[in-house]
Amino acid sequence: MNKDNIRNFCIIAHIDHGKSTLADRFLELTHTIEKGEMEQILDDMDLERERGITIKAHPIRMEYEYQDREYILNLIDTPGHVDFSYEVSRSIASCEGALLLIDASQGIEAQTMSNLYIAMEHNLEIIPVINKIDLKAAEVERTRSEIIELMGIPSAEIYEISAKMGTNIEGLLQAIIKDISPPISVQEQTRALIFDSIYNQYRGVIIHVRIFDGELKRGDKIQFCSTGKNFEIEDTGHFGIEMQPCEKLSTGDVGYIIAGVKEVRQAKVGDTVTLAKNPTKTPLPGFKNPKPMVYSGIYPLDKDDYNNLRDALAKFQLNDTSLIYEPETSAVLGFGFRCGFLGMLHLEIFKERLEREYGLAIISTAPSVEFKVHLNNGKEKLIDNPSQLPDPGEIEHIEEPIMDCEILVPPDYIGNIMQLAHDRRGIQKNLETIDEYRVSIHYEFPLLEILYDFYDKLKSVSRGYASFDYSFHGYRASKLKKIDILVNKEKVDAMSFIVHEDKAYTWAKSITEKLKEIIPRHLFSVPIQAADGKRVIARSTIKALRKNVTAKCYGGDITRKRKLLERQKRGKKRMRETGEVNIPQEAFLAVLKVDRS
């Protein structure tokens, strides 16, 4: 196929703005699938359909005839959440154009703007599209005004569609051909961008590539620029509904290569593939190793499932290079693993997939972030687990990760947002009025403050109108301390956490009170304490169950009752010293849900 007849594009959209539905209409119009054959074909996981997001990107090739010419349209799908922003940027970098899809009932959201800026940085041709015009709640003119204000383009260049009803889809498909440039080559040496990869147990890693220069064919010896490792191509092909083998991939093509690669981490997203015999000296820009931002301990509910959990993690990592894990041990939970994730959604998806796909019942400890600890001896230590924190006497200061955040909200709720930001140690950088309906507020938040219930609180104080986007900014020194939770004076290491000193009491009191509700009563009183080092800063007590030992005393000398009560008192004291407190699994889940305002 002549590269002038190839169009590579992606769809930029916020969660649930209709990206997967629009892709279905394109597939039906190009006869890649028959009408009504399947819905949301690019979201093949149950979780993706339930949550309305794309977790794993799926590229697909479509053929379409326009003005007596055959065109190849490669739709490079993108993940649909800010946690996967690096994967989004690599998918966008593989395209020449993008559809900016906006829900007419919701308008421009923060994540939409974030991905739009990435597309603009890569000089993509942007085609703005207003979707869901068939809804009664659709505000088409308002959304149109927002787009004009944001992009500074004529009204005539904005397309109005209903992906669900199929309205104006063919005109949009033709606009892709007319407005998006065909691919061009800028050098002789072969260069291909890895924008995704999946593991197949029979064929190894299937690498998804976009060819920018040259060609790749079976038998070629290739080299990965980031590692310098060489492999031989066994197979190449295109992405249809199923993979379609072909002889070679040329400039502008989007397809896959299979080269006997055994681990996904060897074919890193964003890396450049070149020919080993004539390698390029200028790899494609933008490559970096995704860095986990959130860490949590993962333990099997049934201790006999430890080996099954280990095997499941190994299989999971074959398809998810951003997941890292290492063994760890807890005095309460037993043997488990310390896992690193891109964000809270990544952690939630991981836990749900473990339970659904591998049938494992697991429990996770409270999520933490990676801190930089500067010691008095001049050394620096990275920790992601509160148990790793050195003795306070050895610490000079601690730095915590800071996020650049953007909140889009109607002007009526600015006061509520500012109060929430103040409570979460946010630092306001600027405030911009987009139009009369929407204001953009930029903040710097500690990642620790937005880990747990921040998004729920944001939606609550804005009545669901606010949208939120964030990216990593850097590290900043902060006054942090470790809080240990003690149940019956025994430290529960899995419940320890690191918190800013101004919030230590609030967090500690919330957790002790929650545990008091969850942990069942015993025959002796159970103190639940939160300690800053050796100093207890919060406490709740679970009262003892009392057995009426004097029930059988009908009269007689009072000393008989006193003897029974004294014996009971001594027994309770002995039980409190030697008895074990049963901490139910629900207690660990409850710690995640306490109010941390």
Disulfide bonds with the S-S distance in Angstrom:
none
